[in-house]
Amino acid sequence: MDENMQVTTQNTDDNGSSSFFLKRKRRNNEVQKRHYEKMACFDQFLKLYKQSLKLKAKKQ
């Protein structure tokens, strides 16, 4: 399955379907990248939130 995808994505000028696969692959990569960026931000948010909770607990 993967080999077929690679073969069709290599020759984009021959037919429209291969460029479709290329575009879909590129779009999937962008979506995945955005997802990882969001998750990294969320992890940082959680760390800071936990720290603030600890500080509040110490003050009281």
CNS distance restraints for C-alpha pairs under 8 A (distance, minus, plus):
assign (resid   1 and name CA) (resid   5 and name CA) 6.50 0.50 0.50
assign (resid   2 and name CA) (resid   6 and name CA) 6.28 0.50 0.50
assign (resid   3 and name CA) (resid   7 and name CA) 6.20 0.50 0.50
assign (resid   4 and name CA) (resid   8 and name CA) 6.20 0.50 0.50
assign (resid   5 and name CA) (resid   9 and name CA) 6.12 0.50 0.50
assign (resid   5 and name CA) (resid  21 and name CA) 7.41 0.50 0.50
assign (resid   6 and name CA) (resid  10 and name CA) 6.28 0.50 0.50
assign (resid   7 and name CA) (resid  11 and name CA) 7.36 0.50 0.50
assign (resid   8 and name CA) (resid  12 and name CA) 7.43 0.50 0.50
assign (resid   8 and name CA) (resid  17 and name CA) 7.88 0.50 0.50
assign (resid   8 and name CA) (resid  18 and name CA) 4.98 0.50 0.50
assign (resid   8 and name CA) (resid  21 and name CA) 7.49 0.50 0.50
assign (resid   9 and name CA) (resid  18 and name CA) 5.00 0.50 0.50
assign (resid   9 and name CA) (resid  19 and name CA) 6.54 0.50 0.50
assign (resid   9 and name CA) (resid  21 and name CA) 6.12 0.50 0.50
assign (resid   9 and name CA) (resid  22 and name CA) 5.49 0.50 0.50
assign (resid  10 and name CA) (resid  18 and name CA) 7.64 0.50 0.50
assign (resid  11 and name CA) (resid  15 and name CA) 7.95 0.50 0.50
assign (resid  11 and name CA) (resid  18 and name CA) 6.80 0.50 0.50
assign (resid  12 and name CA) (resid  16 and name CA) 7.18 0.50 0.50
assign (resid  12 and name CA) (resid  18 and name CA) 5.26 0.50 0.50
assign (resid  12 and name CA) (resid  19 and name CA) 4.92 0.50 0.50
assign (resid  12 and name CA) (resid  22 and name CA) 7.78 0.50 0.50
assign (resid  13 and name CA) (resid  19 and name CA) 7.49 0.50 0.50
assign (resid  14 and name CA) (resid  18 and name CA) 7.84 0.50 0.50
assign (resid  15 and name CA) (resid  19 and name CA) 7.30 0.50 0.50
assign (resid  16 and name CA) (resid  20 and name CA) 6.29 0.50 0.50
assign (resid  17 and name CA) (resid  21 and name CA) 6.44 0.50 0.50
assign (resid  18 and name CA) (resid  22 and name CA) 6.32 0.50 0.50
assign (resid  19 and name CA) (resid  23 and name CA) 6.10 0.50 0.50
assign (resid  20 and name CA) (resid  24 and name CA) 6.11 0.50 0.50
assign (resid  21 and name CA) (resid  25 and name CA) 6.03 0.50 0.50
assign (resid  22 and name CA) (resid  26 and name CA) 6.13 0.50 0.50
assign (resid  23 and name CA) (resid  27 and name CA) 6.04 0.50 0.50
assign (resid  24 and name CA) (resid  28 and name CA) 6.08 0.50 0.50
assign (resid  25 and name CA) (resid  29 and name CA) 6.26 0.50 0.50
assign (resid  26 and name CA) (resid  30 and name CA) 6.35 0.50 0.50
assign (resid  27 and name CA) (resid  31 and name CA) 6.20 0.50 0.50
assign (resid  28 and name CA) (resid  32 and name CA) 6.08 0.50 0.50
assign (resid  29 and name CA) (resid  33 and name CA) 6.09 0.50 0.50
assign (resid  30 and name CA) (resid  34 and name CA) 6.17 0.50 0.50
assign (resid  31 and name CA) (resid  35 and name CA) 6.14 0.50 0.50
assign (resid  32 and name CA) (resid  36 and name CA) 6.32 0.50 0.50
assign (resid  33 and name CA) (resid  37 and name CA) 6.27 0.50 0.50
assign (resid  34 and name CA) (resid  38 and name CA) 6.17 0.50 0.50
assign (resid  35 and name CA) (resid  39 and name CA) 6.22 0.50 0.50
assign (resid  36 and name CA) (resid  40 and name CA) 6.15 0.50 0.50
assign (resid  37 and name CA) (resid  41 and name CA) 6.31 0.50 0.50
assign (resid  38 and name CA) (resid  42 and name CA) 6.13 0.50 0.50
assign (resid  39 and name CA) (resid  43 and name CA) 6.12 0.50 0.50
assign (resid  40 and name CA) (resid  44 and name CA) 6.34 0.50 0.50
assign (resid  41 and name CA) (resid  45 and name CA) 6.17 0.50 0.50
assign (resid  42 and name CA) (resid  46 and name CA) 6.17 0.50 0.50
assign (resid  43 and name CA) (resid  47 and name CA) 6.34 0.50 0.50
assign (resid  44 and name CA) (resid  48 and name CA) 6.33 0.50 0.50
assign (resid  45 and name CA) (resid  49 and name CA) 6.02 0.50 0.50
assign (resid  46 and name CA) (resid  50 and name CA) 6.10 0.50 0.50
assign (resid  47 and name CA) (resid  51 and name CA) 6.26 0.50 0.50
assign (resid  48 and name CA) (resid  52 and name CA) 6.20 0.50 0.50
assign (resid  49 and name CA) (resid  53 and name CA) 6.26 0.50 0.50
assign (resid  50 and name CA) (resid  54 and name CA) 6.28 0.50 0.50
assign (resid  51 and name CA) (resid  55 and name CA) 6.29 0.50 0.50
assign (resid  52 and name CA) (resid  56 and name CA) 6.18 0.50 0.50
assign (resid  53 and name CA) (resid  57 and name CA) 6.19 0.50 0.50
assign (resid  54 and name CA) (resid  58 and name CA) 6.27 0.50 0.50
assign (resid  55 and name CA) (resid  59 and name CA) 6.34 0.50 0.50
assign (resid  56 and name CA) (resid  60 and name CA) 6.51 0.50 0.50
